[in-house]
Each structure stands twice: as C-alpha cells, then as structure tokens.
C-alpha cells in the first residue's frame, strides 16, 4: 500500500509572514510525496479590516486550491505546521510545530516563553540562540534549536538579483545614490515623528533617488501614510508597495531606519546605515519588559540622529565614507545570521529528514 503524502501547512496573518516562508514553500511544492497548504488571515479589529486566507495569499499568485481557510485548517490533521508569528495558528492535530520567525531586531519581541509552544525553532543566528540560552529558556544543546538562518534573505547575497532589472522596475537611472527608508511598524516609529521631514529635506537636496518602504501591518492605523506621502512622490521618490523588502535592500546604497529588523538584514550587504532616533518607542519597549538590546549590536552599524537636518548631514557623510563602521556591520552579520545565502538549503535538509522520520 502506497504511503499517504506528507501534509504540511503554513499559517500567518500578515503578508510578511509568508514572505519569510516563501522560499521554503517554493521547494516544498515541488517535492514528490508532499502536499503543502497555506492558511491564516485575521479577524477585524484595532482599525484593521478582516483578512481571509484567500485575500492574504492573493498577491502571491499561489494555486487557489492550496489556500484553505482557518476554520478548515483547524479541522484537519497535518504532519508539520509552520508559523512566523509567535502566537501561531494550529490545526486539529499535528506532529511537528515549527517557528520560522519573521525577523530579528534589537527589540527581540519574539524571544519570550510563548514561543516554546513550538517543537522546533528555526534560529536565525548565534545572537538569537544566545538570547534563548542566556535567559534560561532553552539549554544550548536543546534539539528544538535548529540553526537554519533566514531563508527570506538568501536572494540578498546569493547573486540571483539583477540590479539593472530592479532599476527598471522602480524607474531609476542608477546615476544617483539610492536611499531606502524603511521604518518599523511599532507605535512611536520614526515616521510618526521625524521621518516625513527627513524625506522632505532629502528630496530638496536633489541628490538622491529615494525608496520608501512602509511597514505592511503597522500597529497605529490612524494615518494613511501612503496617501499622506503621495505629494512627495515623483521620478526620484518612489513608494514601494511590494511586501518583500529584499530586492530594495539590494538596490539601496544606504538604509534609513529606526528600530526595524530591516537594519540587521541590511548588515549582510555591509553598506551605510542611518538611524532616526525613536526614544518614545524604546521607552515603551522597556516598559513591556521585552529583551531590548542596544548594547550588543543595536544601532552600532551606523549613525543615530535626532533631528531632520542632522539626518541629511549623516546621509551625505555616510555615503562619502561607506567603509566606516564596516567592521562592525560584518561582525553583526556573522553573529545575526546562520547560512547567509544558503538558509533555504539548510531548512530543506532538516525538513526532509524530519518528514522521513515522521513517516517511517
């Protein structure tokens, strides 16, 4: 009697969650003896409309028959379930629960005991592993700690992205330095304070091409930032609407951010960064008793500024001295990420072995 196929499901509530799983999904859906499904979505609340699983995955053009509603997923059995958000969505029965994480920032909001509901954690790098072990959540030798890396970032460093094609996509000539502004989605982020003024001043210099990547699920929905920033947009200022920031990180000569995990991701390219200070956000993180860490790496990969004019000066200075802080950025990247460019390979090696063990 032939074995039944292994059944895998991924579930999330935001597009960025699937972006983190997508490289693995593309491999799994081509594997013989494996059926992979996608589920998730969210209920209406906190100023957000409801989002069905079909709506969540529609931008990614995945086969509709592989997308199932949360209610259907919760009524089924699966061999393995993957999530990239800590709280997770789970089926009726499963044999393995795997946490992917959707980034690593110095806020470390995913490093908490809630995550131990998963059987395995795809650890992003040595830094994340230390956080779990130093806080006595898991022993260093615990098999739940799987040193995979961050599959989402493989394209950033594996040579598969084409700069000329990306320039055509955004409509830039490539003759000006390209700046990417990517704030976090937490309340108190830089866009709510200095970010808009910084963009206005940078545009006024006439020296740069600017990409703006808004967070895809910000906590504060009181301002429609895409609409508010529209007057700034022209042939040298573009709003990125894709959910995957990786191609735009690759294109950028300099990153401007605040407390987003995107700055850690950008360290893999060893290019200049400028951080807009967000003291209120950091203070709120401390009150929440998350594992905020400004001492290890934090914002050490670039200059931190408080005022818009200082940001303009810092951008010009960083571009004039792109190698400054390079040693720090390279050390960051080594500590933050396992298997850069090969994380999907590492994930698939582990998944294949576990499925064989489960189905034996």
TORNUTI-830166 format. One record per residue (C-alpha): residue number from 1; residue in three letters; x, y, z. Coordinates in nm, 2 decimals, decimal comma. Layout:
N
[rec NUM; "ALA"; [X; Y; Z]]
...
END
This chain:
360
[rec 1; "UNK"; [0,00; 0,00; 0,00]]
[rec 2; "UNK"; [0,14; 0,34; -0,10]]
[rec 3; "UNK"; [0,22; 0,58; 0,17]]
[rec 4; "UNK"; [-0,01; 0,88; 0,21]]
[rec 5; "UNK"; [0,17; 1,21; 0,12]]
[rec 6; "UNK"; [0,32; 1,42; 0,39]]
[rec 7; "UNK"; [0,09; 1,71; 0,47]]
[rec 8; "UNK"; [0,24; 2,05; 0,56]]
[rec 9; "UNK"; [0,06; 2,38; 0,64]]
[rec 10; "UNK"; [0,19; 2,73; 0,68]]
[rec 11; "UNK"; [-0,03; 2,98; 0,86]]
[rec 12; "UNK"; [0,01; 3,36; 0,92]]
[rec 13; "UNK"; [-0,18; 3,68; 0,95]]
[rec 14; "UNK"; [0,04; 3,92; 0,75]]
[rec 15; "UNK"; [0,20; 3,91; 0,41]]
[rec 16; "UNK"; [0,55; 3,95; 0,56]]
[rec 17; "UNK"; [0,49; 3,62; 0,74]]
[rec 18; "UNK"; [0,45; 3,43; 0,41]]
[rec 19; "UNK"; [0,75; 3,62; 0,26]]
[rec 20; "UNK"; [0,96; 3,45; 0,52]]
[rec 21; "UNK"; [0,82; 3,11; 0,43]]
[rec 22; "UNK"; [0,80; 3,16; 0,06]]
[rec 23; "UNK"; [1,15; 3,02; -0,03]]
[rec 24; "UNK"; [1,07; 2,71; 0,16]]
[rec 25; "UNK"; [0,72; 2,69; 0,01]]
[rec 26; "UNK"; [0,87; 2,70; -0,35]]
[rec 27; "UNK"; [1,08; 2,40; -0,27]]
[rec 28; "UNK"; [0,82; 2,20; -0,08]]
[rec 29; "UNK"; [0,55; 2,24; -0,35]]
[rec 30; "UNK"; [0,79; 2,07; -0,60]]
[rec 31; "UNK"; [0,87; 1,77; -0,37]]
[rec 32; "UNK"; [0,72; 1,43; -0,45]]
[rec 33; "UNK"; [0,52; 1,29; -0,17]]
[rec 34; "UNK"; [0,45; 1,62; -0,01]]
[rec 35; "UNK"; [0,13; 1,83; 0,00]]
[rec 36; "UNK"; [0,17; 2,19; 0,12]]
[rec 37; "UNK"; [-0,11; 2,42; 0,21]]
[rec 38; "UNK"; [-0,14; 2,78; 0,31]]
[rec 39; "UNK"; [-0,38; 2,92; 0,57]]
[rec 40; "UNK"; [-0,43; 3,21; 0,81]]
[rec 41; "UNK"; [-0,58; 3,56; 0,79]]
[rec 42; "UNK"; [-0,71; 3,78; 1,07]]
[rec 43; "UNK"; [-1,04; 3,90; 1,23]]
[rec 44; "UNK"; [-1,13; 4,26; 1,21]]
[rec 45; "UNK"; [-1,01; 4,48; 1,50]]
[rec 46; "UNK"; [-0,78; 4,76; 1,61]]
[rec 47; "UNK"; [-0,88; 4,96; 1,30]]
[rec 48; "UNK"; [-0,80; 4,68; 1,06]]
[rec 49; "UNK"; [-1,05; 4,51; 0,83]]
[rec 50; "UNK"; [-1,08; 4,13; 0,84]]
[rec 51; "UNK"; [-0,85; 3,94; 0,61]]
[rec 52; "UNK"; [-0,93; 3,60; 0,48]]
[rec 53; "UNK"; [-0,67; 3,34; 0,38]]
[rec 54; "UNK"; [-0,77; 3,39; 0,01]]
[rec 55; "UNK"; [-0,71; 3,76; 0,04]]
[rec 56; "UNK"; [-0,38; 3,72; 0,23]]
[rec 57; "UNK"; [-0,23; 3,50; -0,04]]
[rec 58; "UNK"; [-0,39; 3,66; -0,35]]
[rec 59; "UNK"; [-0,09; 3,89; -0,41]]
[rec 60; "UNK"; [0,15; 3,59; -0,43]]
[rec 61; "UNK"; [-0,04; 3,41; -0,71]]
[rec 62; "UNK"; [-0,02; 3,07; -0,54]]
[rec 63; "UNK"; [-0,26; 2,80; -0,66]]
[rec 64; "UNK"; [-0,60; 2,87; -0,50]]
[rec 65; "UNK"; [-0,66; 2,50; -0,43]]
[rec 66; "UNK"; [-0,36; 2,51; -0,18]]
[rec 67; "UNK"; [-0,51; 2,80; 0,02]]
[rec 68; "UNK"; [-0,75; 2,69; 0,29]]
[rec 69; "UNK"; [-0,95; 2,90; 0,55]]
[rec 70; "UNK"; [-0,85; 2,90; 0,91]]
[rec 71; "UNK"; [-1,17; 2,71; 1,00]]
[rec 72; "UNK"; [-1,08; 2,43; 0,75]]
[rec 73; "UNK"; [-0,72; 2,42; 0,86]]
[rec 74; "UNK"; [-0,83; 2,39; 1,23]]
[rec 75; "UNK"; [-1,05; 2,09; 1,14]]
[rec 76; "UNK"; [-0,77; 1,90; 0,96]]
[rec 77; "UNK"; [-0,46; 1,70; 1,06]]
[rec 78; "UNK"; [-0,11; 1,78; 0,93]]
[rec 79; "UNK"; [0,23; 1,63; 0,98]]
[rec 80; "UNK"; [0,40; 1,97; 1,01]]
[rec 81; "UNK"; [0,28; 2,32; 1,07]]
[rec 82; "UNK"; [0,50; 2,63; 1,01]]
[rec 83; "UNK"; [0,43; 2,98; 1,16]]
[rec 84; "UNK"; [0,63; 3,30; 1,15]]
[rec 85; "UNK"; [0,43; 3,48; 1,43]]
[rec 86; "UNK"; [0,47; 3,37; 1,78]]
[rec 87; "UNK"; [0,11; 3,31; 1,88]]
[rec 88; "UNK"; [0,06; 3,09; 1,58]]
[rec 89; "UNK"; [-0,24; 2,92; 1,42]]
[rec 90; "UNK"; [-0,26; 2,54; 1,46]]
[rec 91; "UNK"; [-0,46; 2,25; 1,31]]
[rec 92; "UNK"; [-0,67; 1,99; 1,49]]
[rec 93; "UNK"; [-0,37; 1,76; 1,51]]
[rec 94; "UNK"; [-0,01; 1,80; 1,41]]
[rec 95; "UNK"; [0,31; 1,61; 1,47]]
[rec 96; "UNK"; [0,56; 1,90; 1,45]]
[rec 97; "UNK"; [0,52; 2,27; 1,51]]
[rec 98; "UNK"; [0,80; 2,49; 1,36]]
[rec 99; "UNK"; [0,86; 2,86; 1,43]]
[rec 100; "UNK"; [1,03; 3,05; 1,15]]
[rec 101; "UNK"; [1,04; 3,40; 1,30]]
[rec 102; "UNK"; [0,98; 3,70; 1,07]]
[rec 103; "UNK"; [1,30; 3,89; 1,16]]
[rec 104; "UNK"; [1,55; 3,97; 1,43]]
[rec 105; "UNK"; [1,58; 4,32; 1,57]]
[rec 106; "UNK"; [1,73; 4,47; 1,88]]
[rec 107; "UNK"; [1,38; 4,48; 2,02]]
[rec 108; "UNK"; [1,37; 4,09; 2,03]]
[rec 109; "UNK"; [1,00; 4,08; 2,08]]
[rec 110; "UNK"; [0,99; 3,71; 1,97]]
[rec 111; "UNK"; [1,23; 3,60; 2,24]]
[rec 112; "UNK"; [0,98; 3,50; 2,51]]
[rec 113; "UNK"; [0,85; 3,19; 2,66]]
[rec 114; "UNK"; [0,53; 3,19; 2,45]]
[rec 115; "UNK"; [0,74; 3,06; 2,16]]
[rec 116; "UNK"; [0,81; 2,73; 2,35]]
[rec 117; "UNK"; [0,47; 2,60; 2,23]]
[rec 118; "UNK"; [0,67; 2,51; 1,91]]
[rec 119; "UNK"; [0,86; 2,18; 1,88]]
[rec 120; "UNK"; [1,14; 2,34; 1,68]]
[rec 121; "UNK"; [1,27; 2,69; 1,64]]
[rec 122; "UNK"; [1,44; 2,78; 1,31]]
[rec 123; "UNK"; [1,70; 3,00; 1,48]]
[rec 124; "UNK"; [1,82; 3,29; 1,27]]
[rec 125; "UNK"; [2,17; 3,32; 1,41]]
[rec 126; "UNK"; [2,41; 3,28; 1,70]]
[rec 127; "UNK"; [2,28; 3,60; 1,86]]
[rec 128; "UNK"; [1,92; 3,47; 1,88]]
[rec 129; "UNK"; [2,04; 3,14; 2,01]]
[rec 130; "UNK"; [2,23; 3,32; 2,29]]
[rec 131; "UNK"; [1,92; 3,51; 2,39]]
[rec 132; "UNK"; [1,72; 3,19; 2,44]]
[rec 133; "UNK"; [2,00; 3,02; 2,63]]
[rec 134; "UNK"; [2,12; 3,32; 2,84]]
[rec 135; "UNK"; [1,76; 3,38; 2,96]]
[rec 136; "UNK"; [1,74; 3,01; 3,06]]
[rec 137; "UNK"; [1,45; 2,94; 2,82]]
[rec 138; "UNK"; [1,64; 2,65; 2,65]]
[rec 139; "UNK"; [1,97; 2,48; 2,70]]
[rec 140; "UNK"; [2,24; 2,54; 2,44]]
[rec 141; "UNK"; [2,22; 2,17; 2,34]]
[rec 142; "UNK"; [1,84; 2,16; 2,32]]
[rec 143; "UNK"; [1,73; 1,99; 1,99]]
[rec 144; "UNK"; [1,45; 2,24; 1,95]]
[rec 145; "UNK"; [1,71; 2,50; 1,85]]
[rec 146; "UNK"; [1,77; 2,44; 1,48]]
[rec 147; "UNK"; [2,05; 2,66; 1,33]]
[rec 148; "UNK"; [1,88; 2,74; 0,99]]
[rec 149; "UNK"; [1,92; 3,12; 0,93]]
[rec 150; "UNK"; [1,67; 3,34; 0,75]]
[rec 151; "UNK"; [1,56; 3,19; 0,41]]
[rec 152; "UNK"; [1,40; 3,52; 0,31]]
[rec 153; "UNK"; [1,74; 3,68; 0,28]]
[rec 154; "UNK"; [1,91; 3,42; 0,06]]
[rec 155; "UNK"; [1,84; 3,63; -0,25]]
[rec 156; "UNK"; [2,01; 3,93; -0,09]]
[rec 157; "UNK"; [2,35; 3,77; -0,11]]
[rec 158; "UNK"; [2,33; 3,47; -0,35]]
[rec 159; "UNK"; [2,38; 3,66; -0,67]]
[rec 160; "UNK"; [2,03; 3,60; -0,81]]
[rec 161; "UNK"; [1,91; 3,96; -0,80]]
[rec 162; "UNK"; [1,96; 4,17; -1,11]]
[rec 163; "UNK"; [2,04; 4,54; -1,03]]
[rec 164; "UNK"; [1,95; 4,66; -1,39]]
[rec 165; "UNK"; [1,62; 4,49; -1,38]]
[rec 166; "UNK"; [1,54; 4,63; -1,04]]
[rec 167; "UNK"; [1,63; 4,98; -1,16]]
[rec 168; "UNK"; [1,39; 4,94; -1,44]]
[rec 169; "UNK"; [1,12; 4,82; -1,20]]
[rec 170; "UNK"; [1,14; 5,13; -0,99]]
[rec 171; "UNK"; [1,21; 5,37; -1,27]]
[rec 172; "UNK"; [1,55; 5,50; -1,15]]
[rec 173; "UNK"; [1,85; 5,56; -1,38]]
[rec 174; "UNK"; [2,11; 5,45; -1,12]]
[rec 175; "UNK"; [2,31; 5,77; -1,16]]
[rec 176; "UNK"; [2,21; 5,90; -0,82]]
[rec 177; "UNK"; [2,27; 5,72; -0,49]]
[rec 178; "UNK"; [1,96; 5,53; -0,39]]
[rec 179; "UNK"; [1,83; 5,57; -0,03]]
[rec 180; "UNK"; [1,58; 5,33; 0,12]]
[rec 181; "UNK"; [1,37; 5,45; 0,41]]
[rec 182; "UNK"; [1,21; 5,16; 0,60]]
[rec 183; "UNK"; [1,06; 5,24; 0,94]]
[rec 184; "UNK"; [0,93; 4,98; 1,19]]
[rec 185; "UNK"; [0,56; 4,94; 1,24]]
[rec 186; "UNK"; [0,56; 4,98; 1,61]]
[rec 187; "UNK"; [0,38; 5,28; 1,77]]
[rec 188; "UNK"; [0,63; 5,56; 1,81]]
[rec 189; "UNK"; [0,82; 5,48; 1,50]]
[rec 190; "UNK"; [1,02; 5,75; 1,31]]
[rec 191; "UNK"; [0,75; 5,81; 1,05]]
[rec 192; "UNK"; [0,53; 5,94; 1,33]]
[rec 193; "UNK"; [0,80; 6,19; 1,44]]
[rec 194; "UNK"; [1,09; 6,30; 1,21]]
[rec 195; "UNK"; [1,06; 6,07; 0,91]]
[rec 196; "UNK"; [0,83; 6,28; 0,70]]
[rec 197; "UNK"; [1,05; 6,59; 0,75]]
[rec 198; "UNK"; [1,37; 6,39; 0,68]]
[rec 199; "UNK"; [1,22; 6,27; 0,34]]
[rec 200; "UNK"; [1,12; 6,63; 0,25]]
[rec 201; "UNK"; [1,47; 6,76; 0,32]]
[rec 202; "UNK"; [1,64; 6,47; 0,14]]
[rec 203; "UNK"; [1,43; 6,53; -0,17]]
[rec 204; "UNK"; [1,50; 6,90; -0,16]]
[rec 205; "UNK"; [1,88; 6,83; -0,19]]
[rec 206; "UNK"; [1,82; 6,70; -0,54]]
[rec 207; "UNK"; [2,10; 6,45; -0,49]]
[rec 208; "UNK"; [1,92; 6,12; -0,43]]
[rec 209; "UNK"; [1,67; 5,87; -0,56]]
[rec 210; "UNK"; [1,46; 5,76; -0,26]]
[rec 211; "UNK"; [1,26; 5,45; -0,20]]
[rec 212; "UNK"; [1,00; 5,44; 0,08]]
[rec 213; "UNK"; [0,90; 5,10; 0,22]]
[rec 214; "UNK"; [0,62; 5,13; 0,47]]
[rec 215; "UNK"; [0,55; 4,86; 0,72]]
[rec 216; "UNK"; [0,29; 4,62; 0,59]]
[rec 217; "UNK"; [0,10; 4,59; 0,92]]
[rec 218; "UNK"; [0,17; 4,90; 1,14]]
[rec 219; "UNK"; [0,02; 4,90; 1,49]]
[rec 220; "UNK"; [-0,12; 5,25; 1,45]]
[rec 221; "UNK"; [-0,37; 5,27; 1,17]]
[rec 222; "UNK"; [-0,47; 5,63; 1,24]]
[rec 223; "UNK"; [-0,28; 5,78; 0,95]]
[rec 224; "UNK"; [-0,29; 5,66; 0,59]]
[rec 225; "UNK"; [0,08; 5,72; 0,53]]
[rec 226; "UNK"; [0,07; 5,61; 0,17]]
[rec 227; "UNK"; [-0,18; 5,88; 0,10]]
[rec 228; "UNK"; [-0,01; 6,14; 0,32]]
[rec 229; "UNK"; [0,33; 6,09; 0,15]]
[rec 230; "UNK"; [0,19; 6,09; -0,20]]
[rec 231; "UNK"; [0,27; 6,46; -0,26]]
[rec 232; "UNK"; [0,64; 6,37; -0,22]]
[rec 233; "UNK"; [0,64; 6,11; -0,49]]
[rec 234; "UNK"; [0,79; 6,19; -0,83]]
[rec 235; "UNK"; [1,05; 6,04; -1,07]]
[rec 236; "UNK"; [1,31; 6,04; -0,78]]
[rec 237; "UNK"; [1,09; 5,94; -0,49]]
[rec 238; "UNK"; [0,90; 5,61; -0,51]]
[rec 239; "UNK"; [0,67; 5,42; -0,27]]
[rec 240; "UNK"; [0,75; 5,05; -0,25]]
[rec 241; "UNK"; [0,43; 4,85; -0,25]]
[rec 242; "UNK"; [0,58; 4,50; -0,26]]
[rec 243; "UNK"; [0,57; 4,30; 0,06]]
[rec 244; "UNK"; [0,92; 4,17; 0,01]]
[rec 245; "UNK"; [1,18; 4,43; 0,10]]
[rec 246; "UNK"; [1,48; 4,22; -0,01]]
[rec 247; "UNK"; [1,51; 4,35; -0,37]]
[rec 248; "UNK"; [1,50; 4,71; -0,24]]
[rec 249; "UNK"; [1,76; 4,64; 0,02]]
[rec 250; "UNK"; [1,98; 4,50; -0,26]]
[rec 251; "UNK"; [1,92; 4,81; -0,47]]
[rec 252; "UNK"; [1,99; 5,07; -0,19]]
[rec 253; "UNK"; [2,32; 5,24; -0,14]]
[rec 254; "UNK"; [2,21; 5,35; 0,21]]
[rec 255; "UNK"; [1,94; 5,25; 0,45]]
[rec 256; "UNK"; [1,75; 5,48; 0,68]]
[rec 257; "UNK"; [1,55; 5,31; 0,96]]
[rec 258; "UNK"; [1,48; 5,33; 1,33]]
[rec 259; "UNK"; [1,42; 5,01; 1,53]]
[rec 260; "UNK"; [1,33; 4,78; 1,25]]
[rec 261; "UNK"; [1,47; 4,43; 1,18]]
[rec 262; "UNK"; [1,55; 4,56; 0,83]]
[rec 263; "UNK"; [1,87; 4,72; 0,96]]
[rec 264; "UNK"; [2,00; 4,38; 1,07]]
[rec 265; "UNK"; [1,91; 4,23; 0,74]]
[rec 266; "UNK"; [2,09; 4,52; 0,56]]
[rec 267; "UNK"; [2,41; 4,44; 0,75]]
[rec 268; "UNK"; [2,46; 4,14; 0,52]]
[rec 269; "UNK"; [2,55; 4,39; 0,24]]
[rec 270; "UNK"; [2,79; 4,60; 0,46]]
[rec 271; "UNK"; [2,65; 4,93; 0,33]]
[rec 272; "UNK"; [2,60; 5,25; 0,52]]
[rec 273; "UNK"; [2,30; 5,30; 0,76]]
[rec 274; "UNK"; [2,15; 5,60; 0,93]]
[rec 275; "UNK"; [1,91; 5,55; 1,23]]
[rec 276; "UNK"; [1,64; 5,80; 1,32]]
[rec 277; "UNK"; [1,62; 5,81; 1,70]]
[rec 278; "UNK"; [1,29; 5,69; 1,85]]
[rec 279; "UNK"; [1,32; 5,74; 2,23]]
[rec 280; "UNK"; [0,94; 5,70; 2,30]]
[rec 281; "UNK"; [0,93; 5,37; 2,12]]
[rec 282; "UNK"; [1,23; 5,24; 2,30]]
[rec 283; "UNK"; [1,09; 5,36; 2,64]]
[rec 284; "UNK"; [0,77; 5,17; 2,56]]
[rec 285; "UNK"; [0,96; 4,86; 2,48]]
[rec 286; "UNK"; [1,14; 4,88; 2,82]]
[rec 287; "UNK"; [0,80; 4,91; 2,99]]
[rec 288; "UNK"; [0,68; 4,60; 2,82]]
[rec 289; "UNK"; [0,99; 4,42; 2,95]]
[rec 290; "UNK"; [1,09; 4,28; 2,61]]
[rec 291; "UNK"; [1,45; 4,18; 2,56]]
[rec 292; "UNK"; [1,55; 4,52; 2,42]]
[rec 293; "UNK"; [1,93; 4,52; 2,35]]
[rec 294; "UNK"; [2,11; 4,83; 2,24]]
[rec 295; "UNK"; [2,44; 4,71; 2,38]]
[rec 296; "UNK"; [2,53; 4,41; 2,16]]
[rec 297; "UNK"; [2,46; 4,54; 1,81]]
[rec 298; "UNK"; [2,16; 4,77; 1,83]]
[rec 299; "UNK"; [2,22; 5,07; 1,62]]
[rec 300; "UNK"; [2,60; 5,04; 1,60]]
[rec 301; "UNK"; [2,61; 4,97; 1,23]]
[rec 302; "UNK"; [2,56; 5,34; 1,15]]
[rec 303; "UNK"; [2,50; 5,69; 1,29]]
[rec 304; "UNK"; [2,19; 5,77; 1,51]]
[rec 305; "UNK"; [2,04; 6,11; 1,47]]
[rec 306; "UNK"; [1,76; 6,30; 1,64]]
[rec 307; "UNK"; [1,68; 6,59; 1,40]]
[rec 308; "UNK"; [1,59; 6,60; 1,03]]
[rec 309; "UNK"; [1,88; 6,83; 0,94]]
[rec 310; "UNK"; [2,12; 6,61; 1,12]]
[rec 311; "UNK"; [1,98; 6,31; 0,92]]
[rec 312; "UNK"; [2,05; 6,49; 0,59]]
[rec 313; "UNK"; [2,41; 6,56; 0,70]]
[rec 314; "UNK"; [2,45; 6,20; 0,83]]
[rec 315; "UNK"; [2,34; 6,05; 0,49]]
[rec 316; "UNK"; [2,59; 6,27; 0,30]]
[rec 317; "UNK"; [2,87; 6,18; 0,54]]
[rec 318; "UNK"; [2,79; 5,81; 0,54]]
[rec 319; "UNK"; [2,79; 5,79; 0,15]]
[rec 320; "UNK"; [3,12; 5,98; 0,15]]
[rec 321; "UNK"; [3,27; 5,73; 0,38]]
[rec 322; "UNK"; [3,09; 5,40; 0,30]]
[rec 323; "UNK"; [3,35; 5,18; 0,47]]
[rec 324; "UNK"; [3,33; 5,34; 0,81]]
[rec 325; "UNK"; [3,16; 5,10; 1,06]]
[rec 326; "UNK"; [3,21; 4,82; 0,81]]
[rec 327; "UNK"; [3,40; 4,60; 1,06]]
[rec 328; "UNK"; [3,10; 4,64; 1,29]]
[rec 329; "UNK"; [2,85; 4,56; 1,02]]
[rec 330; "UNK"; [3,04; 4,25; 0,91]]
[rec 331; "UNK"; [3,06; 4,13; 1,27]]
[rec 332; "UNK"; [2,69; 4,19; 1,31]]
[rec 333; "UNK"; [2,60; 3,99; 1,01]]
[rec 334; "UNK"; [2,82; 3,69; 1,12]]
[rec 335; "UNK"; [2,65; 3,70; 1,47]]
[rec 336; "UNK"; [2,30; 3,76; 1,35]]
[rec 337; "UNK"; [2,26; 3,51; 1,06]]
[rec 338; "UNK"; [2,35; 3,14; 1,00]]
[rec 339; "UNK"; [2,40; 3,03; 0,65]]
[rec 340; "UNK"; [2,36; 3,36; 0,46]]
[rec 341; "UNK"; [2,26; 3,27; 0,10]]
[rec 342; "UNK"; [2,20; 2,91; 0,19]]
[rec 343; "UNK"; [1,94; 2,92; 0,47]]
[rec 344; "UNK"; [1,67; 2,76; 0,25]]
[rec 345; "UNK"; [1,90; 2,47; 0,18]]
[rec 346; "UNK"; [1,96; 2,43; 0,55]]
[rec 347; "UNK"; [1,59; 2,44; 0,62]]
[rec 348; "UNK"; [1,51; 2,19; 0,34]]
[rec 349; "UNK"; [1,78; 1,94; 0,46]]
[rec 350; "UNK"; [1,62; 1,95; 0,81]]
[rec 351; "UNK"; [1,26; 1,93; 0,69]]
[rec 352; "UNK"; [1,33; 1,64; 0,45]]
[rec 353; "UNK"; [1,50; 1,44; 0,73]]
[rec 354; "UNK"; [1,22; 1,51; 0,98]]
[rec 355; "UNK"; [0,95; 1,41; 0,73]]
[rec 356; "UNK"; [1,12; 1,08; 0,67]]
[rec 357; "UNK"; [1,14; 1,02; 1,05]]
[rec 358; "UNK"; [0,77; 1,12; 1,10]]
[rec 359; "UNK"; [0,65; 0,89; 0,82]]
[rec 360; "UNK"; [0,88; 0,60; 0,90]]
END
